[in-house]
Amino acid sequence: MSLLSTTDKSSHLIEQASRFADQAIRASQQAANGAVDNATDSLQDLRRKTAPTLERASEQVSAMAHSGLDSVRETSHQLRVKAEHASDSTVNYIKEEPVKAVLIAAATGAVLMALVSLVARSLDRG
């Protein structure tokens, strides 16, 4: 009987160890599930809290982009108007003072050629 009783005790201990292992596994699974649930809740809470801020920031960036585009358009328009005015003024001056206009153009060309010549010489020496 002692052999049977030792075998019974061993089987009983094995069953008990198996139950403890199952309980430990279930407890670990519950703890992991709880941690995942807590993390999910925290992320959802964070999303709820940050969504309005992100939306406002997105709207502000969009408004700034539109404002920048409007500013570029306006500046471009003003430059076009000024260029047209300068062109018209130049044409009128040439019509009114053709000799002066030719002399001014020749003098400007000569000055530019002198500058180009000086720059070219300094580059050759350097």
LINLINJO-V605008 format. One record per helix or strand. SS is the DSSP state (@ for helix, = for strand). FROM is the first residue (numbers start at 1). LEN is the number of residues. Records with the same first field share a line. If there is no record, write none. Layout:
BEGIN
SS = FROM-LEN + FROM-LEN
END
This chain:
BEGIN
@ = 2-95 + 98-28
END
